[in-house]
Structure formats: structure tokens, C-alpha cells
Amino acid sequence: MGRAGWARSQPCALALAAALAVCAFYYLGGGGETFSTATRRLRATPAGPARRGRALHLLVLFTKAERGPSLRDKARAALRSLLRHGRLGRGDALRLHLVTDRNSRDIAEGLLRDELGRAAFPHQVITHDVNELTEKLFPIVEAMQKHFSAGTGTYYSDSIFFLSVAMHRIMPPEITQIIQVDLDLKYKANIRDLFEEFDSFKEGAVIGIAREMQPVYRHTFWQYRRENPKTRVGEPPPDGLPGFNSGVLLLNLEAMRRSKLYNQLLEPAMVQKLTEKYRFKGHLGDQDFFTMVGMEHPELFHVLDCTWNRQLCTWWKDHGYSDVFDQYFRCDGEVKIYHGNCNTPIPED
């Protein structure tokens, strides 16, 4: 995820215009329609039938794209692979939520215009202004940022790295499920099959997430592990608790809203209590929060098979953990989503 900048609120007239832009739908009609102020139209198949089927909400963060072509290239590759393998059910439609800044939104519009014409299913793109989301998030996640962010301060712009943690308080109540994904992915399976994982959530589970595939948390929990030599914390699968990777996140927003336990864990006092217990200081945002909570309350999580988030980064193999690395990195089965984390190249088809 890219870092979001902070902007002060504008006068009322500009704020209203921004609000309209945040809520704007890229309606998917045909014809040579022009862009309007509040609604921007792209050519694609009509999204109307989704009212009789299932709306599949997928969210990505696309910010600071003007700084170089890398992010654009990753976004294009991910979108193309998603469209290539996507086959939705009758009446289904994909709702693509794009969290972006003003400059990146212009780039995204061009990219989407080029690629969405290939879609074989109804779809809509919904844009969210990253600064407005940050403004809503900051009061909720401010206290946890010092525990799970790089550096020593609590920076307003870092809040966007915790979007998934409080998504249930940001999205409107009619959205009950959403999948948040990183951009450095390559889809090898039908995205609809991933949404069907929601049906496998056990009672009490609110989030679907795959295990971390490097000994990241073997390292991060070093002090707790030294004080508790028989712990499963930081140990490799299948019997250990290696932590989570947030590249692919299934968020059952309705369950998150209902869960008294989950919402209690967002409170500053609870975050402080757990970080002290586990001697935890991370730098990976939401992933660190979910990992720490998962050590204490695994029942809140539906663990995705590694094939849904086949991470490719091997950084920790060359930084002190070569002897145990393969125990974390192993993933059997046909890969459904490749994750080129830490800029690792993704295999060609």
C-alpha cells in the first residue's frame, strides 16, 4: 500500500464537491457519454442485473501512482489476470472500490478505461478519497499506530495502513462483506471462488486471512519466545502460529460490527495490554494487529489456504533464518493467487 497524504478540510462548497467525488460510481453503460462532475462513466456491461444476484465488493488502494510506473504496471497486471479468470454467477456483479488520491485517480481512470472493456461480467468502480478515509480512521486507530508502524511517532498519514482493521466502521451498513487486496497480485483462479470462502467462516470468525510464509514473526516475537520457550507463537505451520499476511483479506463487515470481542480489541487499553503481554513492536500496520490478536483469539479468524495468497518474498531466508525458512515457505497445491511481495517477480503464465 502507498502512503496517504494529509490535507486540511476545504470550505463547504469544495467539501461538498469532494464528497460527491468520493461517492461517485463509474456506471457501466455503453455509448459515447462524457465525464460529469459527480458521476464518471466508463464503457462496459450494465451492472443492473446485480440487484438479483450477489454484489462482490473488492477494495484496493491506489495512491501516489504519479511517482513512477511501477505501481501502474502492478495494477494493470493484477487487473488483467483478474479479468482473465473471472467468471461470475448469473446476476452477480463486481464492485471495485478504489481508494485513491486526486492525481492517482486520473491515472486510474485511464487504466480502467483501457482494461475494463475486456470484462466478461457486470462491474462498477467506486472511488474513495484517501484523505477523507484517513480523517475517519485516525481517531479509531491512532492509539495502535505506535505499536504497528515504522518509526517512533504516530503519523496521520499512516492511518490508511489500518483501513481493514476498522472497515466495518467506515463502509455503509448495506455492504456486509468486502475483500481487500494488495496490488502486487496475480490471479490464477476465479475471484468468485474467493468470495465463496465467506461461506466457510465458523461462528465467531470475522476475518479471512492466510498465514505469513516467512519467519517474520519468529523474529518479531523474539522476546516473548525467549521468555516462553514452549510457545507456539512464531513457530511454523502446521502446528505453530507463524502470524498472518494481509495481502488478501476477507472482511465480514457484518460479523465485525456484531462482534463485541473484536470491537473491544480495538480499544487503546486492550491494544496496550496485548502488546505488553507479547512484547510486540511491529511495522506492518494491519497485518501486525491481526497477527497479535490471532495469537490471543484465533477464533476470530478463518485461515485461508496458502494457495489463496502464495507469497513469493524470500528476504528472511538471507537474513538469519535460512535453517528454518522452508518450513514457513512451503505451500502445496495449485496456486490461486500469487503475491509478489517485496517486489518479487511473479511467474509468467
Disulfide bonds with the S-S distance in Angstrom:
Cys306-Cys331 2.06
Cys313-Cys342 1.97
